[in-house]
Amino acid sequence: MSQSGGNERVVVDPITRIEGHLRIEAQMNGNKIESAYSSGTMVRGIETILKGRDPRDAWAFAQRICGVCTLVHGLASIRSVENALSYKVPKNADLIRNLMNGAQYIHDHVMHFYHLHALDWVDVVSALSADPKATSELAQSLSNYPKSSPGYFADMKKKLKDFVEAGQLGIFAKAYWGHPAYKLPPEANLMAVSHYLEALSWQRDVARLHTIFGGKNPHPNFVVGGVPCPIDLNSDSAINAKKLGQVQDIINQMKTFVEQVYIPDTLAIASFYKDWGSRGEGLGNFLTYGDFPSNGMEDVAGYMIPPGAILNRDLSTIHPVDMNDPNEIQEFVSHSWYDYEGGKDTGLHPYDGETNLNYTGPKPPYSHLDVDQSYSWLKSPRWKGNAMEVGPLARVLMLYASGHEQTKELVGMTLNKLDVPVDALFSTLGRTAARTLETQVFADAMQGWFDDLVVNIKAGDTRTFNEVLWEPSSWPQQAQGVGFMEAPRGGLAHWIVIEDQAIKNYQAVVPSTWNAGPRDANGTPGAYEAALEDNHELHDPQQPIEILRTIHSFDPCIACAVHLSDPEGNELINVKVR
C-alpha cells in the first residue's frame, strides 16, 4: 500500500499464472477502489519462435504458451492449419477432440474452484472448530455423495489438525484466515476443505482420459488432419474395447463428482455471499467464438457453444462474429510494451499482427506503474472497438440467450435457490456460478460424444486421420487460417499465415489477453480492470481479499502467490493460494 495524490494505491504483485505474472494496482478513494490497472509483467514470445517453422509442428510449440490447459493451445493451433488448408478431419477425430476438450473443462473447473478460488471464500482454520457429525448432516442435506459420513469428516478434521499442530498448515499456509470477510460457519468450512482434499485424488484419476487419447498429460499429442490415436478393437496398442471402457468409467467419475460435490458446494457457499451478486460486473460485453462441433468446424450451426457477441447486457440480440474480418477483432498496444510500425494507436487484425517488443516501463523493483503510458506486456484486443469479456460467464449467457434448454433450467434453478435477481449473473458471484453450471452441461455432453463415437465404431467407421493434405507439396503457395475454440478460460484463437510451406506470421489471442489486457487508446479498461472498479470496498488494504475474489472469478491461471509491497518495494505480506 502506498500514497499517491492523496489517495492510497494498493499494489498486489505478483498474482501469478502459468503463462506469466499479473500485477494489480488499485487506486483507492477511502476504502473503495476508484480505478484499477492490470499489468502482465512477463512477455510471451512463442509467436516469434514459430516464424519460419513447419506449420504441422506449430501445435507442439503453441502448447507451451500455458502449462495448465496445454491441450487447448495445441488444438487451436491444429485447427488454424486445417482452416488455412481447407483440411477436413474424420468425424471420429472431432468426437475425440470434443471428449478431450470437454474433459479439460471439467478437470480445470473443479480444480479451479477447490484449489484456486474456494479459499477466497472458505476459512480453513475455522474448520478446526467444526462438529464432524453436524458437517455430515449438512453435506447429506445437499446431496447423496456416499462419502459424507461423520467418520469421513472426522478423519479430514484430524488431518487438518495435524497440519496446524505441527506448526505448518502445509498446502493451506499463509492466507487471510480469520478475515471478517469470511462468512461460512465452521461446518461448511470443513465440508469445503474436505472436498478440496478429495478433488486432489479425483483430478489425478480423470486426467487419464487425455493419456488414453493423447498419449500423455499434460501436453497430449495432436496431428494436423485428425488425432494420432488409431482405433482397432483387436489391438493392444490402439483404442480398443478395454480403453473405451476406461473412458466410460472416467466420464461416470466426472459426472458423480460434479453433480454430488461441485454443484452442491457452489450453491451452499454462494448462499452466504449473495452480496457478491452486485459487484464485479465491469464491461457488460461478452464474446464467444463457438466450439464443440457435431458436423465439422465448417458447420457453425452444429456447434454446442454458439459464436456471437452480447453488448451492454442485452441478451435479446446476439451479434455475429467474423474471425477473418480485419475490422472486427483487432489488437491495440497503446498501453502495452510493444510497438507497431503504423504507430501505437493503430489496431491490427491478428493476420497482420506484430510482436515488436519495447519495454519502456520502470526498472524493477518499482513502486507504481505509470498508467498514463505503457504498463503491460498484454495487448488490448477489441471487437469492433469494444472491450469484451470471455469465459464461462460469456458462454452461459450465450447459451441462455440462444435458448439452450439445459442452461436455462440450470440458471433458473440457481437464481431460485439463491433467491437473487437475474442481474446477479453479471457479477463476481455470477461468474463463479457460471463456471459450475457449464461444468454440468459438459459432463452431460461428454456422454453424448462418447455414445456417438461408440456407434460410429460399431458401424465400421474407425478413421481418425485424413492423410490427403498431409504432404506440403499438396499445399498452395500462400494460405492463411484461424483456429478458434472455446477454451475453459474463454475464447481462444490462433491465426496463421503460411507461405512457401512455412509459417510467415503467427498470432495467438488468448482468453487472458481479452480479460486481463490494459486500457486502450480511448481509455477503455479491460475486463479485470472494469470489474474491480465495480463496487469494491476493501475491509483492510493490507489484506485485499476482495481483489482476489474478483480476479480469481475470471481465470484459473491466476492464483499462485500474492504479496503486497510498500513504496520501496519491500514485501509486507506474502500469501500463497495453492
C-alpha positions as CSV (number, residue, x, y, z in Angstrom):
1,M,0.0,0.0,0.0
2,S,1.3,3.4,-0.8
3,Q,0.3,7.0,-1.2
4,S,-0.5,8.6,-4.5
5,G,-2.1,12.0,-5.0
6,G,-3.6,12.0,-1.5
7,N,-5.2,8.6,-2.1
8,E,-3.8,5.2,-1.3
9,R,-2.8,2.9,-4.1
10,V,-2.9,-0.8,-3.3
11,V,-0.4,-2.9,-5.2
12,V,-0.8,-6.6,-5.5
13,D,2.2,-8.1,-7.3
14,P,2.5,-10.8,-8.4
15,I,-0.8,-12.5,-8.9
16,T,0.9,-15.2,-10.9
17,R,-0.4,-17.5,-13.7
18,I,1.3,-20.2,-15.7
19,E,1.9,-18.1,-18.8
20,G,3.1,-15.0,-16.9
21,H,2.6,-12.9,-13.8
22,L,-0.1,-10.4,-13.1
23,R,0.2,-7.1,-11.2
24,I,-2.9,-5.3,-10.0
25,E,-2.7,-1.6,-8.9
26,A,-5.9,-0.3,-7.3
27,Q,-6.3,3.5,-6.8
28,M,-8.3,3.9,-3.7
29,N,-10.8,6.6,-2.6
30,G,-11.1,5.8,1.1
31,N,-11.8,2.1,1.2
32,K,-13.4,2.0,-2.2
33,I,-11.5,1.1,-5.4
34,E,-11.8,4.1,-7.7
35,S,-9.7,2.8,-10.6
36,A,-7.7,-0.4,-11.3
37,Y,-4.9,-1.3,-13.6
38,S,-3.9,-4.8,-14.7
39,S,-0.3,-5.4,-15.8
40,G,1.1,-8.6,-17.3
41,T,4.7,-8.4,-16.2
42,M,6.2,-11.2,-18.3
43,V,6.4,-11.4,-22.1
44,R,5.3,-14.3,-24.3
45,G,7.5,-15.0,-27.3
46,I,6.0,-18.1,-28.9
47,E,4.8,-16.2,-32.0
48,T,8.4,-15.1,-32.8
49,I,9.8,-18.6,-32.2
50,L,7.3,-20.1,-34.7
51,K,8.2,-17.9,-37.7
52,G,9.8,-20.0,-40.5
53,R,8.8,-23.4,-39.0
54,D,6.7,-26.2,-40.4
55,P,3.0,-25.4,-39.8
56,R,2.4,-29.1,-38.9
57,D,4.8,-28.7,-35.9
58,A,3.3,-25.4,-34.6
59,W,1.0,-27.2,-32.1
60,A,3.9,-28.6,-30.1
61,F,5.3,-25.1,-29.6
62,A,2.0,-23.4,-29.1
63,Q,1.1,-25.9,-26.3
64,R,3.9,-24.3,-24.3
65,I,2.1,-21.0,-24.1
66,C,0.4,-22.3,-21.0
67,G,1.3,-25.0,-18.5
68,V,-2.2,-25.7,-17.3
69,C,-4.6,-26.2,-20.2
70,T,-1.9,-27.2,-22.7
71,L,-4.4,-29.1,-24.7
72,V,-6.3,-26.1,-25.9
73,H,-3.4,-24.3,-27.5
74,G,-2.4,-27.4,-29.3
75,L,-6.0,-27.9,-30.7
76,A,-6.3,-24.2,-31.6
77,S,-3.0,-24.4,-33.5
78,I,-4.0,-27.6,-35.3
79,R,-7.3,-26.0,-36.3
80,S,-5.5,-22.9,-37.7
81,V,-3.5,-25.0,-40.1
82,E,-6.6,-27.1,-41.1
83,N,-8.6,-23.9,-41.7
84,A,-5.9,-22.4,-43.8
85,L,-5.7,-25.6,-46.0
86,S,-9.4,-26.4,-46.0
87,Y,-8.4,-29.7,-44.4
88,K,-11.4,-31.8,-43.3
89,V,-11.0,-34.3,-40.5
90,P,-12.9,-37.5,-39.8
91,K,-15.9,-37.5,-37.6
92,N,-14.2,-39.7,-35.0
93,A,-11.4,-37.1,-34.8
94,D,-13.9,-34.3,-34.0
95,L,-15.6,-36.5,-31.4
96,I,-12.3,-37.4,-29.7
97,R,-11.3,-33.8,-29.7
98,N,-14.6,-32.8,-28.1
99,L,-14.1,-35.5,-25.5
100,M,-10.5,-34.3,-24.7
101,N,-11.5,-30.6,-24.6
102,G,-14.7,-31.4,-22.5
103,A,-12.5,-33.4,-20.1
104,Q,-10.2,-30.4,-19.9
105,Y,-13.2,-28.2,-18.9
106,I,-14.4,-30.5,-16.2
107,H,-10.9,-31.1,-14.8
108,D,-10.0,-27.4,-14.9
109,H,-13.2,-26.0,-13.5
110,V,-13.2,-28.4,-10.5
111,M,-9.5,-27.7,-9.8
112,H,-10.0,-24.0,-10.1
113,F,-13.0,-23.9,-7.8
114,Y,-11.4,-26.0,-5.0
115,H,-7.8,-25.2,-5.3
116,L,-7.6,-21.7,-6.6
117,H,-10.9,-19.9,-5.9
118,A,-12.7,-21.6,-3.0
119,L,-10.1,-20.5,-0.4
120,D,-11.2,-16.9,-1.1
121,W,-14.5,-17.8,0.5
122,V,-13.6,-20.7,2.8
123,D,-11.8,-20.1,6.1
124,V,-9.6,-23.2,6.5
125,V,-8.7,-22.6,10.1
126,S,-12.3,-22.1,11.1
127,A,-12.9,-25.8,10.0
128,L,-10.9,-26.9,13.1
129,S,-13.9,-26.0,15.3
130,A,-16.5,-27.8,13.2
131,D,-18.5,-30.8,14.5
132,P,-18.0,-33.7,12.1
133,K,-21.5,-35.0,12.8
134,A,-23.1,-31.7,12.0
135,T,-20.9,-31.4,8.9
136,S,-22.1,-34.8,7.8
137,E,-25.7,-33.7,8.3
138,L,-25.1,-30.6,6.2
139,A,-23.4,-32.5,3.4
140,Q,-26.1,-35.2,3.3
141,S,-28.8,-32.4,3.1
142,L,-27.1,-31.2,-0.1
143,S,-26.5,-34.4,-2.0
144,N,-26.3,-38.2,-1.9
145,Y,-22.5,-38.3,-2.1
146,P,-21.6,-41.6,-0.4
147,K,-18.5,-40.3,1.5
148,S,-20.5,-37.7,3.5
149,S,-20.3,-39.7,6.8
150,P,-19.4,-38.4,10.2
151,G,-16.3,-40.6,10.2
152,Y,-15.1,-39.2,6.8
153,F,-15.3,-35.6,8.1
154,A,-13.7,-36.6,11.4
155,D,-10.7,-38.0,9.5
156,M,-10.4,-34.9,7.4
157,K,-10.6,-32.7,10.5
158,K,-7.8,-34.7,12.1
159,K,-5.7,-34.4,9.0
160,L,-6.1,-30.6,9.1
161,K,-5.5,-30.5,12.9
162,D,-2.2,-32.4,12.4
163,F,-1.1,-29.7,9.9
164,V,-1.8,-27.0,12.4
165,E,-0.3,-28.7,15.5
166,A,2.9,-29.4,13.6
167,G,3.2,-25.6,13.1
168,Q,2.7,-25.9,9.4
169,L,-0.6,-25.5,7.6
170,G,1.1,-27.1,4.6
171,I,-1.0,-26.6,1.5
172,F,-3.2,-24.2,3.5
173,A,-0.3,-22.0,4.8
174,K,-0.2,-18.2,4.6
175,A,-3.6,-16.7,3.8
176,Y,-6.0,-14.3,5.4
177,W,-7.6,-16.8,7.8
178,G,-9.8,-15.1,10.3
179,H,-10.5,-12.2,7.9
180,P,-14.0,-10.7,8.7
181,A,-15.0,-11.2,5.0
182,Y,-15.2,-14.9,5.6
183,K,-18.9,-15.8,6.4
184,L,-19.2,-19.6,6.3
185,P,-20.0,-21.5,9.6
186,P,-17.3,-24.0,10.7
187,E,-19.2,-27.0,9.3
188,A,-19.4,-25.5,5.9
189,N,-15.7,-24.7,6.0
190,L,-14.9,-28.3,7.0
191,M,-17.0,-29.7,4.2
192,A,-15.3,-27.5,1.6
193,V,-11.8,-28.3,2.9
194,S,-12.6,-32.0,2.8
195,H,-13.7,-31.8,-0.8
196,Y,-10.6,-29.7,-1.6
197,L,-8.5,-32.7,-0.5
198,E,-10.9,-35.1,-2.2
199,A,-10.6,-33.3,-5.5
200,L,-6.8,-33.7,-5.4
201,S,-7.2,-37.5,-5.9
202,W,-10.2,-37.2,-8.2
203,Q,-8.3,-35.0,-10.7
204,R,-5.5,-37.5,-10.9
205,D,-7.9,-40.2,-12.0
206,V,-9.9,-38.1,-14.5
207,A,-6.7,-36.8,-16.2
208,R,-6.3,-40.4,-17.6
209,L,-8.7,-39.6,-20.4
210,H,-6.0,-37.4,-22.0
211,T,-3.5,-40.1,-21.8
212,I,-5.8,-42.6,-23.4
213,F,-6.5,-40.4,-26.5
214,G,-3.4,-38.2,-26.5
215,G,-0.7,-40.4,-25.1
216,K,0.2,-38.2,-22.1
217,N,-0.9,-35.4,-19.8
218,P,0.0,-32.6,-19.8
219,H,0.8,-31.8,-23.4
220,P,-1.2,-34.5,-25.1
221,N,-0.4,-35.3,-28.7
222,F,-2.3,-33.9,-31.7
223,V,-1.9,-34.1,-35.5
224,V,-3.0,-31.9,-38.4
225,G,-5.8,-33.8,-40.1
226,G,-7.2,-35.7,-37.1
227,V,-6.0,-37.3,-33.9
228,P,-2.9,-39.5,-33.5
229,C,-4.7,-42.4,-31.9
230,P,-5.8,-45.3,-34.2
231,I,-9.0,-47.3,-33.4
232,D,-8.7,-51.0,-33.5
233,L,-10.8,-53.1,-31.1
234,N,-8.4,-56.1,-31.6
235,S,-5.2,-54.3,-30.9
236,D,-3.4,-53.7,-27.6
237,S,-1.7,-50.6,-29.0
238,A,-4.8,-48.7,-30.3
239,I,-8.1,-47.5,-28.9
240,N,-9.7,-50.8,-28.1
241,A,-12.8,-52.1,-26.1
242,K,-10.8,-52.0,-22.8
243,K,-9.7,-48.4,-23.3
244,L,-13.2,-47.4,-24.3
245,G,-14.5,-49.0,-21.1
246,Q,-12.0,-46.9,-19.2
247,V,-13.2,-43.7,-20.9
248,Q,-16.8,-44.6,-19.8
249,D,-15.6,-45.1,-16.3
250,I,-13.9,-41.7,-16.2
251,I,-17.0,-40.0,-17.6
252,N,-19.1,-41.6,-14.8
253,Q,-16.5,-40.5,-12.3
254,M,-16.6,-36.9,-13.6
255,K,-20.4,-36.8,-13.5
256,T,-20.7,-38.1,-9.9
257,F,-18.3,-35.5,-8.5
258,V,-19.8,-32.6,-10.5
259,E,-23.4,-33.5,-9.5
260,Q,-22.8,-34.6,-5.9
261,V,-20.0,-32.4,-4.8
262,Y,-19.1,-29.5,-7.0
263,I,-22.6,-28.1,-7.7
264,P,-23.9,-28.6,-4.2
265,D,-20.8,-26.9,-2.7
266,T,-21.0,-24.0,-5.1
267,L,-24.6,-23.3,-4.2
268,A,-24.0,-23.8,-0.4
269,I,-21.1,-21.4,-0.4
270,A,-22.7,-18.9,-2.6
271,S,-25.7,-18.7,-0.3
272,F,-23.5,-16.9,2.3
273,Y,-22.1,-14.5,-0.2
274,K,-25.1,-13.2,-2.1
275,D,-23.9,-9.6,-1.7
276,W,-21.2,-10.5,-4.3
277,G,-24.0,-10.8,-6.8
278,S,-24.0,-7.0,-7.0
279,R,-20.3,-6.3,-7.6
280,G,-17.6,-7.2,-10.1
281,E,-19.5,-6.8,-13.3
282,G,-17.4,-4.4,-15.3
283,L,-17.9,-4.4,-19.0
284,G,-21.3,-6.0,-19.6
285,N,-19.9,-7.1,-23.1
286,F,-19.4,-10.8,-23.8
287,L,-17.8,-12.7,-26.6
288,T,-17.8,-16.4,-27.7
289,Y,-16.1,-17.9,-30.7
290,G,-18.2,-21.1,-30.6
291,D,-17.0,-24.7,-30.4
292,F,-17.8,-28.4,-29.9
293,P,-18.8,-29.3,-33.5
294,S,-21.3,-32.1,-34.3
295,N,-20.6,-31.9,-38.1
296,G,-17.2,-30.5,-38.5
297,M,-15.9,-26.9,-37.8
298,E,-17.4,-25.7,-41.1
299,D,-20.9,-26.3,-39.8
300,V,-21.3,-23.4,-37.3
301,A,-25.0,-24.3,-36.7
302,G,-23.8,-27.7,-35.3
303,Y,-21.7,-26.1,-32.5
304,M,-22.8,-26.8,-29.0
305,I,-21.4,-23.4,-27.9
306,P,-22.7,-20.8,-30.4
307,P,-20.5,-17.9,-31.5
308,G,-21.5,-14.3,-31.0
309,A,-21.2,-11.1,-29.1
310,I,-23.5,-9.6,-26.4
311,L,-23.3,-5.9,-25.8
312,N,-24.4,-3.9,-22.8
313,R,-26.1,-6.9,-21.1
314,D,-28.7,-7.1,-23.9
315,L,-29.5,-10.8,-24.1
316,S,-32.1,-10.2,-26.8
317,T,-29.5,-9.6,-29.5
318,I,-26.6,-11.9,-30.5
319,H,-24.3,-10.1,-32.8
320,P,-22.5,-12.3,-35.4
321,V,-18.7,-12.6,-35.2
322,D,-16.4,-12.9,-38.2
323,M,-12.9,-14.1,-37.2
324,N,-11.5,-13.1,-40.6
325,D,-12.9,-9.6,-40.9
326,P,-10.0,-7.1,-40.4
327,N,-12.4,-4.6,-38.9
328,E,-13.8,-6.8,-36.2
329,I,-11.1,-8.3,-34.0
330,Q,-8.1,-6.0,-33.6
331,E,-5.3,-5.8,-31.0
332,F,-4.1,-2.4,-29.7
333,V,-0.9,-1.6,-27.9
334,S,-1.5,2.0,-26.7
335,H,-0.7,1.0,-23.1
336,S,1.4,-2.1,-23.9
337,W,5.1,-2.6,-24.1
338,Y,5.0,-3.2,-27.9
339,D,5.5,-1.0,-31.0
340,Y,3.5,-1.2,-34.2
341,E,5.0,0.1,-37.5
342,G,1.9,2.1,-38.0
343,G,2.1,3.7,-34.5
344,K,0.9,2.7,-31.1
345,D,-2.7,3.8,-31.6
346,T,-3.1,1.5,-34.6
347,G,-5.3,-1.6,-34.3
348,L,-4.1,-4.7,-36.1
349,H,-6.1,-7.8,-37.1
350,P,-4.1,-10.9,-36.0
351,Y,-3.3,-11.9,-39.6
352,D,-1.3,-8.6,-39.7
353,G,-0.3,-8.8,-36.1
354,E,3.2,-7.6,-35.0
355,T,5.2,-8.7,-32.0
356,N,7.8,-5.9,-31.6
357,L,8.9,-5.8,-28.0
358,N,9.7,-2.4,-26.5
359,Y,9.8,-2.2,-22.7
360,T,9.5,1.4,-21.6
361,G,8.4,0.8,-18.0
362,P,10.3,1.4,-14.8
363,K,13.2,-0.6,-13.7
364,P,12.2,-3.3,-11.1
365,P,11.6,-3.1,-8.3
366,Y,9.3,-0.2,-8.6
367,S,6.6,1.4,-6.5
368,H,4.0,2.3,-9.2
369,L,3.3,1.9,-12.8
370,D,3.0,5.0,-15.0
371,V,-0.5,4.1,-16.1
372,D,-0.7,7.1,-18.4
373,Q,2.0,5.3,-20.6
374,S,2.5,1.7,-21.4
375,Y,2.1,-0.6,-18.4
376,S,1.6,-4.2,-19.5
377,W,3.0,-7.0,-21.7
378,L,-0.5,-7.9,-22.6
379,K,-2.1,-6.3,-25.6
380,S,-5.7,-4.9,-25.7
381,P,-7.9,-6.9,-28.0
382,R,-11.2,-5.3,-29.1
383,W,-14.2,-6.5,-31.1
384,K,-15.5,-3.7,-33.3
385,G,-13.8,-1.3,-30.8
386,N,-15.5,-2.9,-27.8
387,A,-13.7,-4.4,-24.8
388,M,-15.1,-7.8,-24.3
389,E,-15.2,-10.4,-21.5
390,V,-14.7,-14.1,-22.5
391,G,-15.0,-17.2,-20.4
392,P,-17.6,-19.3,-18.6
393,L,-20.0,-16.4,-18.0
394,A,-19.9,-15.4,-21.6
395,R,-20.7,-18.9,-22.7
396,V,-23.5,-19.4,-20.2
397,L,-25.1,-16.1,-21.2
398,M,-24.7,-17.0,-24.9
399,L,-26.3,-20.4,-24.3
400,Y,-29.1,-18.8,-22.3
401,A,-29.7,-16.1,-24.9
402,S,-29.8,-18.7,-27.7
403,G,-32.4,-20.8,-25.9
404,H,-30.3,-23.7,-24.8
405,E,-32.9,-25.5,-22.6
406,Q,-30.5,-27.2,-20.1
407,T,-28.7,-23.9,-19.5
408,K,-31.9,-22.0,-19.0
409,E,-33.0,-24.7,-16.4
410,L,-29.7,-24.6,-14.6
411,V,-29.6,-20.8,-14.4
412,G,-33.3,-20.7,-13.3
413,M,-32.6,-23.3,-10.6
414,T,-29.6,-21.4,-9.3
415,L,-31.3,-18.0,-9.2
416,N,-34.2,-19.5,-7.4
417,K,-32.2,-21.4,-4.8
418,L,-30.0,-18.4,-4.0
419,D,-33.0,-16.1,-4.2
420,V,-31.1,-13.5,-6.2
421,P,-32.3,-11.4,-9.2
422,V,-31.2,-12.2,-12.8
423,D,-28.8,-9.2,-12.6
424,A,-26.7,-11.3,-10.2
425,L,-25.4,-13.2,-13.3
426,F,-23.4,-10.1,-14.2
427,S,-21.1,-10.2,-11.2
428,T,-18.2,-11.9,-9.4
429,L,-20.7,-14.4,-8.0
430,G,-22.4,-14.9,-11.3
431,R,-19.0,-15.6,-13.0
432,T,-18.2,-18.3,-10.4
433,A,-21.6,-19.8,-10.6
434,A,-21.5,-19.9,-14.4
435,R,-18.3,-21.9,-14.3
436,T,-20.0,-24.5,-12.1
437,L,-23.2,-24.6,-14.2
438,E,-21.4,-25.1,-17.5
439,T,-19.4,-28.0,-16.0
440,Q,-22.7,-29.8,-15.6
441,V,-23.5,-29.1,-19.2
442,F,-20.2,-30.5,-20.3
443,A,-20.4,-33.5,-18.0
444,D,-23.7,-34.5,-19.7
445,A,-22.4,-33.7,-23.2
446,M,-19.4,-36.0,-22.6
447,Q,-21.7,-39.0,-22.5
448,G,-23.3,-37.9,-25.8
449,W,-20.0,-37.6,-27.6
450,F,-18.8,-40.9,-26.3
451,D,-22.0,-42.7,-27.3
452,D,-21.7,-41.2,-30.8
453,L,-18.1,-42.4,-31.0
454,V,-19.1,-46.0,-30.0
455,V,-21.9,-46.0,-32.5
456,N,-19.5,-44.9,-35.3
457,I,-17.0,-47.6,-34.4
458,K,-19.7,-50.3,-34.3
459,A,-20.9,-49.2,-37.7
460,G,-17.4,-49.9,-39.0
461,D,-16.0,-46.3,-39.1
462,T,-12.6,-46.4,-37.4
463,R,-10.9,-43.5,-39.3
464,T,-9.2,-40.9,-37.0
465,F,-6.8,-39.3,-39.6
466,N,-7.2,-37.8,-43.1
467,E,-3.9,-38.1,-44.9
468,V,-4.9,-36.3,-48.1
469,L,-3.3,-32.9,-47.4
470,W,-0.5,-34.1,-45.1
471,E,2.3,-33.5,-47.6
472,P,3.3,-29.9,-48.0
473,S,3.7,-30.5,-51.8
474,S,-0.1,-30.5,-51.9
475,W,-0.5,-27.1,-50.3
476,P,-1.0,-23.7,-52.1
477,Q,2.0,-21.4,-52.1
478,Q,0.1,-19.0,-49.8
479,A,-2.6,-19.6,-47.3
480,Q,-4.0,-18.2,-44.1
481,G,-6.4,-19.5,-41.5
482,V,-7.7,-19.2,-38.0
483,G,-8.1,-21.9,-35.4
484,F,-10.6,-20.9,-32.8
485,M,-12.2,-22.7,-29.9
486,E,-13.8,-22.2,-26.5
487,A,-11.1,-23.0,-24.0
488,P,-12.0,-23.4,-20.3
489,R,-10.9,-19.8,-19.7
490,G,-12.7,-18.4,-22.7
491,G,-12.5,-17.7,-26.5
492,L,-9.0,-18.7,-27.8
493,A,-7.8,-18.3,-31.4
494,H,-4.6,-18.8,-33.3
495,W,-4.1,-17.0,-36.6
496,I,-1.6,-18.4,-39.1
497,V,-0.1,-17.1,-42.4
498,I,1.6,-19.8,-44.4
499,E,4.0,-19.0,-47.3
500,D,6.2,-21.5,-49.2
501,Q,5.2,-24.3,-46.8
502,A,6.5,-22.4,-43.8
503,I,4.9,-20.1,-41.1
504,K,5.2,-16.4,-42.2
505,N,3.2,-15.0,-39.3
506,Y,1.5,-16.4,-36.2
507,Q,-0.6,-14.6,-33.6
508,A,-2.4,-16.1,-30.6
509,V,-5.1,-14.1,-28.8
510,V,-5.7,-15.9,-25.6
511,P,-8.6,-15.6,-23.1
512,S,-6.4,-13.8,-20.5
513,T,-5.5,-11.2,-23.1
514,W,-9.1,-10.4,-23.6
515,N,-9.8,-10.3,-19.9
516,A,-6.6,-9.0,-18.4
517,G,-5.5,-6.5,-21.0
518,P,-4.8,-2.9,-20.2
519,R,-6.7,0.2,-21.3
520,D,-6.8,1.1,-25.0
521,A,-6.2,4.5,-26.7
522,N,-9.7,5.7,-25.7
523,G,-9.0,4.8,-22.0
524,T,-11.5,1.9,-22.0
525,P,-10.4,-0.6,-19.4
526,G,-10.1,-4.4,-19.8
527,A,-12.4,-6.8,-18.1
528,Y,-10.3,-7.2,-14.9
529,E,-9.9,-3.5,-14.6
530,A,-13.6,-2.7,-15.1
531,A,-14.7,-5.5,-12.7
532,L,-12.5,-4.2,-9.9
533,E,-13.9,-0.7,-10.4
534,D,-17.5,-2.1,-9.9
535,N,-18.5,-1.7,-6.2
536,H,-15.4,-2.9,-4.4
537,E,-14.6,-1.8,-0.9
538,L,-11.5,-3.2,0.9
539,H,-12.1,-4.0,4.6
540,D,-8.3,-3.9,5.1
541,P,-6.0,-2.7,2.3
542,Q,-3.2,-4.9,3.7
543,Q,-5.4,-8.0,3.2
544,P,-7.1,-7.3,-0.1
545,I,-9.2,-10.5,-0.3
546,E,-11.8,-8.6,-2.2
547,I,-9.4,-8.1,-5.1
548,L,-8.5,-11.8,-5.1
549,R,-12.2,-12.9,-5.2
550,T,-12.9,-11.0,-8.4
551,I,-9.7,-11.7,-10.2
552,H,-9.9,-15.4,-9.4
553,S,-13.5,-15.4,-10.6
554,F,-12.2,-15.0,-14.1
555,D,-9.3,-17.3,-14.6
556,P,-7.8,-20.3,-13.0
557,C,-4.4,-19.4,-14.4
558,I,-4.2,-16.6,-11.9
559,A,-3.7,-17.6,-8.2
560,C,-0.4,-18.9,-7.0
561,A,1.4,-16.3,-4.9
562,V,0.3,-12.8,-3.9
563,H,2.3,-10.3,-1.9
564,L,1.8,-6.6,-1.1
565,S,4.7,-4.2,-1.5
566,D,5.3,-0.8,0.2
567,P,6.6,2.2,-1.9
568,E,10.2,1.0,-1.6
569,G,9.2,-2.4,-3.0
570,N,9.7,-4.2,0.3
571,E,7.4,-7.2,0.9
572,L,4.7,-6.6,3.5
573,I,2.6,-9.7,3.3
574,N,3.1,-13.0,1.4
575,V,0.1,-15.2,0.6
576,K,0.2,-18.5,-1.2
577,V,-3.0,-19.9,-2.6
578,R,-2.5,-23.4,-4.0
